[in-house]
Amino acid sequence: MSNVIRVLQERGFIEQMTHEQELMAYIEGGNVSCYIGFDPTASSLHVGHLLPIMSLAHMQQHGHRPIALVGGGTGLVGDPSGKTEMRKLLTIDDVNENAEAIKQQLMHFIDFQGDKALLENNADWLTKLNYITFLRDIGRHFSVNRMVKAESCRTRMESDEGLSFIEFNYMILQAYDFLELYDRHHCSLQMGGSDQWGNIVMGIDLIRRMRGKPAFGVTFKLITTSTGAKMGKTAAGAVWLDAARTSPYEYYQFWVNADDKDVARFLALFTFLPMQEIERVSELEGADLNSAKTVLAYEATRLAHGTQAAQKAFQAACQMFGARAVPEAILPSCQIPRQDALGIDDGVPTTHLSSELFEHGVPAFKLFHQVGLAKSGGEARRLINQGGAYINGQRLDSEDQMITIRSGETALLRAGKKKFHKICVQGSKSN
């Protein structure tokens, strides 16, 4: 069995780790328990949480036991890491409601049956602490000088609002979580985002001081798109894992619209497809690269919402934009339907055009007339001006809008509700 840490490195997860040689030996010993904390400040996780979720799923697939820790107790305090202002404090009812919703989302990725994985809530122990006892037994192991040098504290202290005392305690509480999980479940590995490095190191130090045992930490890279945008943020807001907030179809569309430069990297991070297949994606272009995007969208949606939801999203996209068979040679381990799932290609008239025609763009009304969706240029203009013309599901706003389609790509034109026509663009003129 391969070392899961090596797998995570190969797929691009890991930024830092503590005691690398010791950690590798510990992992290879098998039966490792590891944990990641999830902040219950909202009723849904979002795409930005996928990296830690996928890492726990990889751990489970390699025979280890993941622990998802919902911060029901620390959520009442607020984590200052990566924040420039104090969070609004939640009520216990808010935290409990959010924690239950998060559990349901995690269950799509991780099998919690039996003892295969655990879901814990740190409210179970943090809300029962005796303050004086906690200060004497735990607090004495922490140096204030060291704590204020941590990036999470330093950033807040330099902000206009400053760092509140309640937030200053967060680092100690998170370290205590690690100790508690070590005692309860022999958990010696904590993983998290790069902003959690200081908190994780504090927990490792606490276990070594109080139990005289080794503990380890791994942090993940901050994932951004090729444009530098924060992962999961769109013009419409966050992309949520809760289907009531972001529908499976919208979720699918988020992934299928990934930038060309991100496709191979996102396949490595957000699917379980074999790396030897993913490595070939960097060589693809045109229609084949779009097929790889379709696989990315299908796999990501399948993991978050199930196979049935992924198939429905795929079929809805076929109806909206035209069905396109994904070649068998592209990411063959994916179970996406490899034939035109809806038979649309057989029923939709298709015109093959040369890429030369689109070199400077074609006015929309001329294109609709050319392929027969309008009997004349005047009829095409009226269709567009009345809001009845679409290209790839997007309504055309102007009759003179210039349409550009690259070689190897297809476009689905629609007039009204039921008249479709597909255009396939080739590098040279076609009969």
One Martini backbone bead per residue (centre of mass of N, CA, C, O) as a GRO file, in nm:
protein
  431
    1MET     BB    1   0.096   0.036   0.023
    2SER     BB    2   0.075   0.356  -0.011
    3ASN     BB    3   0.177   0.656   0.092
    4VAL     BB    4  -0.037   0.913   0.161
    5ILE     BB    5   0.165   1.147   0.165
    6ARG     BB    6   0.273   1.099  -0.120
    7VAL     BB    7   0.003   1.133  -0.260
    8LEU     BB    8  -0.049   1.427  -0.167
    9GLN     BB    9   0.203   1.538  -0.298
   10GLU     BB   10   0.149   1.453  -0.595
   11ARG     BB   11  -0.142   1.616  -0.594
   12GLY     BB   12  -0.087   1.909  -0.428
   13PHE     BB   13  -0.145   1.959  -0.109
   14ILE     BB   14   0.134   2.013   0.027
   15GLU     BB   15   0.334   2.242   0.223
   16GLN     BB   16   0.360   2.124   0.528
   17MET     BB   17   0.573   1.946   0.774
   18THR     BB   18   0.640   1.753   1.048
   19HIS     BB   19   0.862   1.532   1.099
   20GLU     BB   20   0.897   1.364   0.830
   21GLN     BB   21   1.031   1.089   0.897
   22GLU     BB   22   0.844   1.015   1.131
   23LEU     BB   23   0.580   1.034   0.974
   24MET     BB   24   0.635   0.814   0.763
   25ALA     BB   25   0.666   0.585   0.970
   26TYR     BB   26   0.387   0.616   1.096
   27ILE     BB   27   0.217   0.563   0.842
   28GLU     BB   28   0.351   0.277   0.771
   29GLY     BB   29   0.225   0.140   1.035
   30GLY     BB   30  -0.063   0.208   1.047
   31ASN     BB   31  -0.358   0.293   1.188
   32VAL     BB   32  -0.430   0.597   1.150
   33SER     BB   33  -0.512   0.895   1.324
   34CYS     BB   34  -0.691   1.183   1.199
   35TYR     BB   35  -0.737   1.551   1.189
   36ILE     BB   36  -1.003   1.797   1.122
   37GLY     BB   37  -1.123   2.119   1.135
   38PHE     BB   38  -1.462   2.266   1.156
   39ASP     BB   39  -1.632   2.558   1.104
   40PRO     BB   40  -1.970   2.647   1.238
   41THR     BB   41  -2.061   2.942   1.090
   42ALA     BB   42  -2.217   2.752   0.890
   43SER     BB   43  -2.448   2.529   0.719
   44SER     BB   44  -2.200   2.529   0.507
   45LEU     BB   45  -1.987   2.418   0.302
   46HIS     BB   46  -1.722   2.474   0.064
   47VAL     BB   47  -1.493   2.461  -0.183
   48GLY     BB   48  -1.265   2.561   0.018
   49HIS     BB   49  -1.296   2.268   0.185
   50LEU     BB   50  -1.201   2.029  -0.005
   51LEU     BB   51  -0.912   1.965   0.068
   52PRO     BB   52  -0.957   1.847   0.355
   53ILE     BB   53  -1.169   1.641   0.273
   54MET     BB   54  -0.998   1.481   0.067
   55SER     BB   55  -0.775   1.401   0.268
   56LEU     BB   56  -0.956   1.222   0.444
   57ALA     BB   57  -1.038   1.030   0.214
   58HIS     BB   58  -0.754   0.930   0.154
   59MET     BB   59  -0.699   0.810   0.427
   60GLN     BB   60  -0.925   0.599   0.412
   61GLN     BB   61  -0.831   0.458   0.143
   62HIS     BB   62  -0.547   0.382   0.317
   63GLY     BB   63  -0.662   0.266   0.612
   64HIS     BB   64  -0.749   0.509   0.773
   65ARG     BB   65  -0.865   0.735   1.040
   66PRO     BB   66  -1.094   0.977   1.027
   67ILE     BB   67  -1.138   1.308   1.182
   68ALA     BB   68  -1.415   1.515   1.234
   69LEU     BB   69  -1.402   1.844   1.369
   70VAL     BB   70  -1.642   2.017   1.527
   71GLY     BB   71  -1.651   2.362   1.641
   72GLY     BB   72  -1.864   2.407   1.888
   73GLY     BB   73  -1.674   2.553   2.092
   74THR     BB   74  -1.488   2.744   1.915
   75GLY     BB   75  -1.739   2.881   1.778
   76LEU     BB   76  -1.789   3.057   2.046
   77VAL     BB   77  -1.516   3.228   1.983
   78GLY     BB   78  -1.314   3.228   1.742
   79ASP     BB   79  -1.104   3.242   1.464
   80PRO     BB   80  -0.826   3.454   1.378
   81SER     BB   81  -0.741   3.310   1.136
   82GLY     BB   82  -0.725   3.510   0.855
   83LYS     BB   83  -0.824   3.764   1.021
   84THR     BB   84  -0.922   4.127   1.064
   85GLU     BB   85  -1.184   4.043   1.228
   86MET     BB   86  -1.430   3.991   1.436
   87ARG     BB   87  -1.646   3.759   1.501
   88LYS     BB   88  -1.951   3.655   1.523
   89LEU     BB   89  -2.121   3.532   1.776
   90LEU     BB   90  -2.255   3.231   1.861
   91THR     BB   91  -2.486   3.016   1.934
   92ILE     BB   92  -2.552   2.705   2.038
   93ASP     BB   93  -2.778   2.651   1.833
   94ASP     BB   94  -2.624   2.733   1.581
   95VAL     BB   95  -2.392   2.532   1.604
   96ASN     BB   96  -2.559   2.267   1.609
   97GLU     BB   97  -2.698   2.306   1.337
   98ASN     BB   98  -2.441   2.330   1.164
   99ALA     BB   99  -2.306   2.062   1.244
  100GLU     BB  100  -2.523   1.874   1.122
  101ALA     BB  101  -2.497   1.976   0.829
  102ILE     BB  102  -2.195   1.906   0.791
  103LYS     BB  103  -2.217   1.604   0.830
  104GLN     BB  104  -2.388   1.548   0.575
  105GLN     BB  105  -2.164   1.642   0.375
  106LEU     BB  106  -1.930   1.449   0.464
  107MET     BB  107  -2.082   1.175   0.389
  108HIS     BB  108  -2.008   1.190   0.079
  109PHE     BB  109  -1.682   1.132   0.141
  110ILE     BB  110  -1.733   0.976   0.419
  111ASP     BB  111  -1.720   0.680   0.613
  112PHE     BB  112  -1.911   0.639   0.928
  113GLN     BB  113  -1.921   0.351   0.958
  114GLY     BB  114  -1.863   0.250   1.240
  115ASP     BB  115  -1.492   0.292   1.264
  116LYS     BB  116  -1.391   0.447   0.997
  117ALA     BB  117  -1.516   0.713   1.127
  118LEU     BB  118  -1.520   1.040   1.286
  119LEU     BB  119  -1.747   1.259   1.472
  120GLU     BB  120  -1.670   1.557   1.638
  121ASN     BB  121  -1.737   1.774   1.931
  122ASN     BB  122  -1.579   2.017   2.127
  123ALA     BB  123  -1.820   2.078   2.320
  124ASP     BB  124  -1.798   1.814   2.494
  125TRP     BB  125  -1.533   1.956   2.652
  126LEU     BB  126  -1.516   2.272   2.657
  127THR     BB  127  -1.796   2.331   2.817
  128LYS     BB  128  -1.663   2.162   3.087
  129LEU     BB  129  -1.458   2.349   3.184
  130ASN     BB  130  -1.233   2.445   3.428
  131TYR     BB  131  -1.066   2.727   3.448
  132ILE     BB  132  -0.852   2.681   3.671
  133THR     BB  133  -0.764   2.399   3.587
  134PHE     BB  134  -0.681   2.476   3.299
  135LEU     BB  135  -0.459   2.677   3.373
  136ARG     BB  136  -0.283   2.477   3.542
  137ASP     BB  137  -0.264   2.229   3.327
  138ILE     BB  138  -0.238   2.400   3.042
  139GLY     BB  139  -0.151   2.708   3.042
  140ARG     BB  140   0.153   2.662   3.150
  141HIS     BB  141   0.256   2.563   2.843
  142PHE     BB  142   0.227   2.871   2.758
  143SER     BB  143   0.366   3.128   2.561
  144VAL     BB  144   0.309   3.452   2.500
  145ASN     BB  145   0.548   3.523   2.322
  146ARG     BB  146   0.484   3.298   2.114
  147MET     BB  147   0.188   3.366   2.043
  148VAL     BB  148   0.232   3.666   1.928
  149LYS     BB  149   0.410   3.547   1.680
  150ALA     BB  150   0.182   3.445   1.550
  151GLU     BB  151   0.018   3.512   1.266
  152SER     BB  152  -0.276   3.522   1.371
  153CYS     BB  153  -0.212   3.735   1.592
  154ARG     BB  154  -0.050   3.953   1.441
  155THR     BB  155  -0.265   4.040   1.238
  156ARG     BB  156  -0.473   4.137   1.451
  157MET     BB  157  -0.289   4.338   1.611
  158GLU     BB  158  -0.250   4.519   1.334
  159SER     BB  159  -0.527   4.590   1.344
  160ASP     BB  160  -0.775   4.806   1.427
  161GLU     BB  161  -0.925   4.607   1.634
  162GLY     BB  162  -0.769   4.370   1.712
  163LEU     BB  163  -0.720   4.146   1.993
  164SER     BB  164  -0.900   3.945   2.169
  165PHE     BB  165  -0.911   3.747   2.441
  166ILE     BB  166  -1.094   3.524   2.329
  167GLU     BB  167  -0.909   3.473   2.076
  168PHE     BB  168  -0.638   3.415   2.221
  169ASN     BB  169  -0.753   3.129   2.326
  170TYR     BB  170  -0.776   2.950   2.071
  171MET     BB  171  -0.498   2.811   2.058
  172ILE     BB  172  -0.536   2.649   2.319
  173LEU     BB  173  -0.795   2.498   2.240
  174GLN     BB  174  -0.677   2.351   1.992
  175ALA     BB  175  -0.456   2.204   2.145
  176TYR     BB  176  -0.654   2.054   2.331
  177ASP     BB  177  -0.795   1.892   2.114
  178PHE     BB  178  -0.552   1.719   2.040
  179LEU     BB  179  -0.521   1.592   2.318
  180GLU     BB  180  -0.806   1.469   2.335
  181LEU     BB  181  -0.778   1.288   2.077
  182TYR     BB  182  -0.540   1.132   2.181
  183ASP     BB  183  -0.681   1.010   2.432
  184ARG     BB  184  -0.940   0.888   2.283
  185HIS     BB  185  -0.791   0.798   1.967
  186HIS     BB  186  -0.483   0.811   1.902
  187CYS     BB  187  -0.426   1.102   1.786
  188SER     BB  188  -0.120   1.221   1.588
  189LEU     BB  189  -0.279   1.386   1.349
  190GLN     BB  190  -0.278   1.712   1.202
  191MET     BB  191  -0.481   1.895   0.974
  192GLY     BB  192  -0.452   2.190   0.745
  193GLY     BB  193  -0.430   2.493   0.682
  194SER     BB  194  -0.180   2.726   0.656
  195ASP     BB  195  -0.313   2.908   0.895
  196GLN     BB  196  -0.267   2.648   1.116
  197TRP     BB  197   0.028   2.604   1.201
  198GLY     BB  198   0.053   2.727   1.485
  199ASN     BB  199  -0.172   2.556   1.619
  200ILE     BB  200  -0.053   2.277   1.559
  201VAL     BB  201   0.222   2.309   1.702
  202MET     BB  202   0.100   2.352   1.983
  203GLY     BB  203  -0.027   2.067   2.003
  204ILE     BB  204   0.229   1.903   1.975
  205ASP     BB  205   0.370   2.023   2.224
  206LEU     BB  206   0.158   1.938   2.434
  207ILE     BB  207   0.182   1.630   2.397
  208ARG     BB  208   0.486   1.609   2.457
  209ARG     BB  209   0.470   1.732   2.744
  210MET     BB  210   0.218   1.554   2.873
  211ARG     BB  211   0.291   1.250   2.720
  212GLY     BB  212   0.566   1.191   2.566
  213LYS     BB  213   0.463   1.213   2.260
  214PRO     BB  214   0.422   1.191   1.936
  215ALA     BB  215   0.347   1.445   1.687
  216PHE     BB  216   0.161   1.577   1.396
  217GLY     BB  217   0.189   1.793   1.091
  218VAL     BB  218  -0.032   1.924   0.825
  219THR     BB  219  -0.029   2.140   0.542
  220PHE     BB  220  -0.204   2.331   0.306
  221LYS     BB  221  -0.258   2.475   0.028
  222LEU     BB  222  -0.345   2.761  -0.124
  223ILE     BB  223  -0.619   2.773  -0.337
  224THR     BB  224  -0.603   2.889  -0.667
  225THR     BB  225  -0.647   3.022  -0.945
  226SER     BB  226  -0.487   3.122  -1.234
  227THR     BB  227  -0.584   3.431  -1.152
  228GLY     BB  228  -0.580   3.434  -0.811
  229ALA     BB  229  -0.834   3.336  -0.710
  230LYS     BB  230  -1.036   3.228  -0.481
  231MET     BB  231  -1.153   2.939  -0.396
  232GLY     BB  232  -1.510   2.947  -0.458
  233LYS     BB  233  -1.520   3.231  -0.586
  234THR     BB  234  -1.782   3.433  -0.714
  235ALA     BB  235  -1.998   3.662  -0.834
  236ALA     BB  236  -2.235   3.495  -0.669
  237GLY     BB  237  -2.037   3.358  -0.472
  238ALA     BB  238  -2.042   3.091  -0.306
  239VAL     BB  239  -1.967   2.738  -0.330
  240TRP     BB  240  -2.176   2.506  -0.218
  241LEU     BB  241  -2.255   2.182  -0.073
  242ASP     BB  242  -2.537   2.271  -0.051
  243ALA     BB  243  -2.809   2.213  -0.252
  244ALA     BB  244  -2.984   2.463  -0.146
  245ARG     BB  245  -2.756   2.677  -0.238
  246THR     BB  246  -2.613   2.473  -0.450
  247SER     BB  247  -2.679   2.326  -0.712
  248PRO     BB  248  -2.574   2.065  -0.895
  249TYR     BB  249  -2.572   2.228  -1.161
  250GLU     BB  250  -2.406   2.470  -1.056
  251TYR     BB  251  -2.169   2.301  -0.967
  252TYR     BB  252  -2.101   2.185  -1.242
  253GLN     BB  253  -2.055   2.465  -1.382
  254PHE     BB  254  -1.813   2.552  -1.218
  255TRP     BB  255  -1.623   2.323  -1.329
  256VAL     BB  256  -1.668   2.345  -1.645
  257ASN     BB  257  -1.550   2.662  -1.615
  258ALA     BB  258  -1.272   2.609  -1.605
  259ASP     BB  259  -0.969   2.678  -1.656
  260ASP     BB  260  -0.744   2.538  -1.857
  261LYS     BB  261  -0.501   2.558  -1.639
  262ASP     BB  262  -0.678   2.389  -1.402
  263VAL     BB  263  -0.766   2.100  -1.474
  264ALA     BB  264  -0.538   1.906  -1.380
  265ARG     BB  265  -0.518   2.012  -1.088
  266PHE     BB  266  -0.819   1.958  -1.008
  267LEU     BB  267  -0.815   1.655  -1.062
  268ALA     BB  268  -0.601   1.593  -0.840
  269LEU     BB  269  -0.763   1.727  -0.593
  270PHE     BB  270  -1.103   1.661  -0.672
  271THR     BB  271  -1.016   1.364  -0.734
  272PHE     BB  272  -0.956   0.991  -0.785
  273LEU     BB  273  -0.804   0.986  -1.025
  274PRO     BB  274  -0.549   0.884  -1.189
  275MET     BB  275  -0.244   1.028  -1.249
  276GLN     BB  276  -0.176   0.898  -1.528
  277GLU     BB  277  -0.429   1.036  -1.656
  278ILE     BB  278  -0.395   1.337  -1.570
  279GLU     BB  279  -0.115   1.396  -1.707
  280ARG     BB  280  -0.247   1.401  -2.005
  281VAL     BB  281  -0.414   1.670  -1.997
  282SER     BB  282  -0.181   1.880  -2.061
  283GLU     BB  283  -0.199   1.784  -2.383
  284LEU     BB  284  -0.465   1.910  -2.422
  285GLU     BB  285  -0.715   2.035  -2.662
  286GLY     BB  286  -0.996   2.169  -2.710
  287ALA     BB  287  -1.226   1.926  -2.712
  288ASP     BB  288  -1.060   1.746  -2.514
  289LEU     BB  289  -1.045   1.951  -2.283
  290ASN     BB  290  -1.354   1.973  -2.252
  291SER     BB  291  -1.384   1.677  -2.167
  292ALA     BB  292  -1.218   1.706  -1.907
  293LYS     BB  293  -1.413   1.908  -1.778
  294THR     BB  294  -1.653   1.718  -1.770
  295VAL     BB  295  -1.521   1.518  -1.579
  296LEU     BB  296  -1.470   1.709  -1.348
  297ALA     BB  297  -1.768   1.785  -1.300
  298TYR     BB  298  -1.875   1.501  -1.255
  299GLU     BB  299  -1.689   1.411  -1.018
  300ALA     BB  300  -1.746   1.646  -0.823
  301THR     BB  301  -2.056   1.598  -0.812
  302ARG     BB  302  -2.053   1.304  -0.721
  303LEU     BB  303  -1.914   1.351  -0.447
  304ALA     BB  304  -2.121   1.576  -0.331
  305HIS     BB  305  -2.421   1.433  -0.464
  306GLY     BB  306  -2.392   1.199  -0.651
  307THR     BB  307  -2.458   1.015  -0.928
  308GLN     BB  308  -2.742   1.113  -1.002
  309ALA     BB  309  -2.680   1.418  -0.995
  310ALA     BB  310  -2.454   1.409  -1.208
  311GLN     BB  311  -2.627   1.300  -1.443
  312LYS     BB  312  -2.833   1.531  -1.445
  313ALA     BB  313  -2.631   1.758  -1.497
  314PHE     BB  314  -2.520   1.644  -1.759
  315GLN     BB  315  -2.793   1.635  -1.911
  316ALA     BB  316  -2.862   1.935  -1.882
  317ALA     BB  317  -2.615   2.030  -2.041
  318CYS     BB  318  -2.692   1.886  -2.302
  319GLN     BB  319  -2.958   2.040  -2.346
  320MET     BB  320  -2.829   2.329  -2.345
  321PHE     BB  321  -2.532   2.267  -2.524
  322GLY     BB  322  -2.500   1.986  -2.609
  323ALA     BB  323  -2.403   1.685  -2.693
  324ARG     BB  324  -2.094   1.513  -2.572
  325ALA     BB  325  -1.872   1.284  -2.628
  326VAL     BB  326  -1.651   1.107  -2.430
  327PRO     BB  327  -1.372   0.982  -2.482
  328GLU     BB  328  -1.229   0.687  -2.383
  329ALA     BB  329  -0.923   0.806  -2.352
  330ILE     BB  330  -1.048   1.008  -2.146
  331LEU     BB  331  -1.042   0.931  -1.844
  332PRO     BB  332  -1.138   0.608  -1.816
  333SER     BB  333  -1.224   0.580  -1.502
  334CYS     BB  334  -1.464   0.725  -1.571
  335GLN     BB  335  -1.838   0.687  -1.553
  336ILE     BB  336  -1.918   0.849  -1.773
  337PRO     BB  337  -2.103   0.893  -2.028
  338ARG     BB  338  -1.980   0.808  -2.360
  339GLN     BB  339  -2.246   0.877  -2.475
  340ASP     BB  340  -2.508   1.037  -2.594
  341ALA     BB  341  -2.736   1.049  -2.349
  342LEU     BB  342  -2.984   1.202  -2.536
  343GLY     BB  343  -2.946   1.204  -2.854
  344ILE     BB  344  -2.896   1.495  -2.975
  345ASP     BB  345  -2.707   1.460  -3.222
  346ASP     BB  346  -2.937   1.312  -3.396
  347GLY     BB  347  -3.157   1.570  -3.376
  348VAL     BB  348  -2.948   1.794  -3.437
  349PRO     BB  349  -2.861   2.015  -3.637
  350THR     BB  350  -2.549   2.032  -3.834
  351THR     BB  351  -2.266   2.256  -3.870
  352HIS     BB  352  -1.970   2.291  -4.059
  353LEU     BB  353  -1.706   2.515  -3.979
  354SER     BB  354  -1.472   2.747  -4.025
  355SER     BB  355  -1.240   2.925  -3.842
  356GLU     BB  356  -1.213   3.162  -4.043
  357LEU     BB  357  -1.499   3.285  -3.998
  358PHE     BB  358  -1.411   3.357  -3.673
  359GLU     BB  359  -1.164   3.547  -3.661
  360HIS     BB  360  -1.367   3.828  -3.640
  361GLY     BB  361  -1.639   3.737  -3.638
  362VAL     BB  362  -2.003   3.693  -3.614
  363PRO     BB  363  -2.294   3.803  -3.659
  364ALA     BB  364  -2.566   3.681  -3.514
  365PHE     BB  365  -2.781   3.712  -3.740
  366LYS     BB  366  -2.615   3.565  -3.962
  367LEU     BB  367  -2.591   3.289  -3.822
  368PHE     BB  368  -2.896   3.224  -3.797
  369HIS     BB  369  -2.943   3.239  -4.101
  370GLN     BB  370  -2.728   3.036  -4.210
  371VAL     BB  371  -2.858   2.777  -4.037
  372GLY     BB  372  -3.195   2.827  -4.038
  373LEU     BB  373  -3.335   2.989  -3.783
  374ALA     BB  374  -3.376   3.196  -4.021
  375LYS     BB  375  -3.506   3.325  -4.327
  376SER     BB  376  -3.373   3.602  -4.240
  377GLY     BB  377  -3.216   3.877  -4.131
  378GLY     BB  378  -3.470   4.016  -4.017
  379GLU     BB  379  -3.571   3.775  -3.848
  380ALA     BB  380  -3.315   3.754  -3.675
  381ARG     BB  381  -3.333   4.034  -3.549
  382ARG     BB  382  -3.609   3.996  -3.411
  383LEU     BB  383  -3.537   3.755  -3.238
  384ILE     BB  384  -3.318   3.900  -3.071
  385ASN     BB  385  -3.483   4.157  -2.979
  386GLN     BB  386  -3.704   3.951  -2.834
  387GLY     BB  387  -3.528   3.720  -2.673
  388GLY     BB  388  -3.503   3.428  -2.869
  389ALA     BB  389  -3.179   3.410  -2.852
  390TYR     BB  390  -2.922   3.149  -2.830
  391ILE     BB  391  -2.592   3.072  -2.677
  392ASN     BB  392  -2.518   2.839  -2.469
  393GLY     BB  393  -2.780   2.957  -2.292
  394GLN     BB  394  -2.734   3.254  -2.389
  395ARG     BB  395  -2.865   3.547  -2.424
  396LEU     BB  396  -2.909   3.771  -2.673
  397ASP     BB  397  -2.870   4.136  -2.692
  398SER     BB  398  -2.745   4.150  -2.993
  399GLU     BB  399  -2.750   4.141  -3.338
  400ASP     BB  400  -2.421   4.237  -3.352
  401GLN     BB  401  -2.300   4.021  -3.208
  402MET     BB  402  -1.991   3.873  -3.177
  403ILE     BB  403  -1.902   3.553  -3.291
  404THR     BB  404  -1.679   3.320  -3.124
  405ILE     BB  405  -1.513   3.016  -3.245
  406ARG     BB  406  -1.311   2.766  -3.188
  407SER     BB  407  -1.120   2.530  -3.273
  408GLY     BB  408  -1.297   2.229  -3.176
  409GLU     BB  409  -1.562   2.365  -3.123
  410THR     BB  410  -1.890   2.416  -2.989
  411ALA     BB  411  -2.234   2.530  -3.069
  412LEU     BB  412  -2.556   2.626  -2.932
  413LEU     BB  413  -2.841   2.706  -3.097
  414ARG     BB  414  -3.141   2.910  -3.017
  415ALA     BB  415  -3.494   2.921  -3.111
  416GLY     BB  416  -3.655   2.963  -2.865
  417LYS     BB  417  -3.751   2.646  -2.725
  418LYS     BB  418  -3.700   2.413  -2.989
  419LYS     BB  419  -3.475   2.541  -3.173
  420PHE     BB  420  -3.189   2.377  -3.302
  421HIS     BB  421  -2.822   2.437  -3.351
  422LYS     BB  422  -2.514   2.300  -3.451
  423ILE     BB  423  -2.169   2.401  -3.419
  424CYS     BB  424  -1.872   2.302  -3.598
  425VAL     BB  425  -1.534   2.374  -3.554
  426GLN     BB  426  -1.274   2.398  -3.794
  427GLY     BB  427  -0.954   2.443  -3.929
  428SER     BB  428  -1.107   2.371  -4.190
  429LYS     BB  429  -1.281   2.341  -4.449
  430SER     BB  430  -1.615   2.214  -4.489
  431ASN     BB  431  -1.868   2.028  -4.660
   0.00000   0.00000   0.00000
